[in-house]
Every structure is written in structure tokens, then in C-alpha cells.
Amino acid sequence: MSEHSWKNIYNLSTDQLNDLDEAEDMIEMMDLTKAETILLKMYKEDPGCVPVLNVLAHMYGRHLSDFESAIKFYNLVLDIEPDNAWARDERRKYSRYLSYD
């Protein structure tokens, strides 16, 4: 795993790292259907994988404007990591889009 410049704090397997990289590449190329397929498969295999939850939430919110799904996945991140400021801020941002005050 020396190709990554960041520390693998979630102890992801090589397969998980490769799948996550592929999904992120698909998002960059706007092949969102393929990215979603990869990520949902990963989520099904490991529903507590924070990096997968974060990428799913980001994809749903930013690229698909599915704010309810984005919030759902950010809530799952926060259930696991209550102090995750990034997930909390992103969830707040997307919650505002659903407020109709």
C-alpha cells in the first residue's frame, strides 16, 4: 500500500482500497452509475466502512442532488464517528436544501 500518501487508519484491505479508488475515478469521469454500483457493493459487504459511507454521501449530495440519501449516509458516518466534523458540516449543508421554511 505504499502507493498511498495517507495512512490507512481504517485498515482497509487492498481490495477495498482498489475498489474505492476505482469508484472515485468513476465519479471524476462522471460515470456515476458504475461508481454507485461499486460503492453500494462495498457498503453491502461492510456497512460500517466510513470511507465508503463518506464517498457515497458525497456522490449523492454533490453529483446526484439526492440530498436525503447524502444525509442518510452522513448520519451513518456520525453514528460511527460522532466527532467527524466534515460529515457533520456536509450533513448540515444538505439538510438546508431540504428545509422549506
C-alpha positions in Angstrom: 0.0 0.0 0.0 3.0 2.3 -0.4 1.3 4.0 -3.4 -0.9 5.9 -0.9 0.5 9.1 0.7 -2.0 8.8 3.5 -2.2 6.5 6.4 -4.8 3.7 6.2 -6.3 4.4 9.6 -9.4 2.3 8.7 -7.3 -0.8 7.9 -8.9 -1.2 4.6 -7.9 -4.3 2.6 -6.1 -4.0 -0.7 -9.3 -4.9 -2.5 -11.3 -2.2 -0.6 -8.6 0.4 -1.4 -8.6 -0.6 -5.1 -12.4 -0.6 -5.3 -12.6 2.8 -3.5 -10.0 4.2 -5.9 -12.0 2.8 -8.9 -15.2 4.3 -7.6 -13.6 7.7 -7.1 -12.1 7.5 -10.6 -15.6 6.8 -11.9 -17.0 9.8 -10.1 -14.3 12.0 -11.6 -15.2 10.7 -15.1 -18.9 11.2 -14.2 -19.7 7.5 -14.6 -21.9 7.7 -11.6 -23.9 4.6 -12.3 -20.7 2.5 -12.2 -19.4 4.4 -9.1 -22.7 3.8 -7.3 -22.6 0.1 -8.2 -19.1 -0.3 -6.8 -19.8 1.7 -3.6 -23.2 0.0 -2.9 -21.5 -3.4 -3.2 -18.8 -2.3 -0.8 -21.4 -0.9 1.6 -23.3 -4.2 1.5 -20.1 -6.1 2.3 -19.1 -3.7 5.1 -21.8 -1.3 6.2 -19.5 0.3 8.8 -16.8 1.3 6.4 -16.5 5.0 7.0 -14.6 5.9 3.8 -17.3 4.1 1.7 -20.1 5.9 3.6 -18.4 9.3 3.1 -17.9 8.8 -0.7 -21.5 7.6 -1.1 -22.7 10.6 0.8 -20.5 13.0 -1.2 -21.6 11.4 -4.5 -25.3 11.5 -3.7 -25.2 15.1 -2.4 -22.8 16.8 -4.8 -23.2 14.8 -8.0 -26.8 13.4 -7.9 -28.5 16.1 -5.8 -30.1 13.3 -3.8 -29.8 15.2 -0.5 -31.9 12.7 1.5 -29.5 9.9 0.6 -26.5 12.1 1.3 -27.9 12.9 4.7 -28.6 9.2 5.4 -25.0 8.2 4.7 -23.6 11.1 6.7 -25.8 10.1 9.6 -24.3 6.6 9.4 -20.8 8.1 9.5 -21.7 10.2 12.5 -23.2 7.1 14.3 -19.7 5.6 14.0 -17.7 8.8 14.4 -19.7 11.4 16.3 -16.8 13.9 16.2 -16.4 13.7 12.4 -16.7 17.5 11.7 -16.6 17.1 7.9 -19.5 14.7 7.9 -21.4 16.9 10.3 -20.8 20.1 8.2 -21.8 18.3 5.0 -24.9 16.9 6.6 -25.9 20.4 7.8 -25.3 21.8 4.3 -27.6 19.2 2.6 -30.2 19.5 5.4 -30.6 23.2 4.5 -31.5 22.2 0.9 -34.4 20.1 2.4 -35.7 22.9 4.7 -38.6 24.7 3.3 -39.0 27.4 5.9 
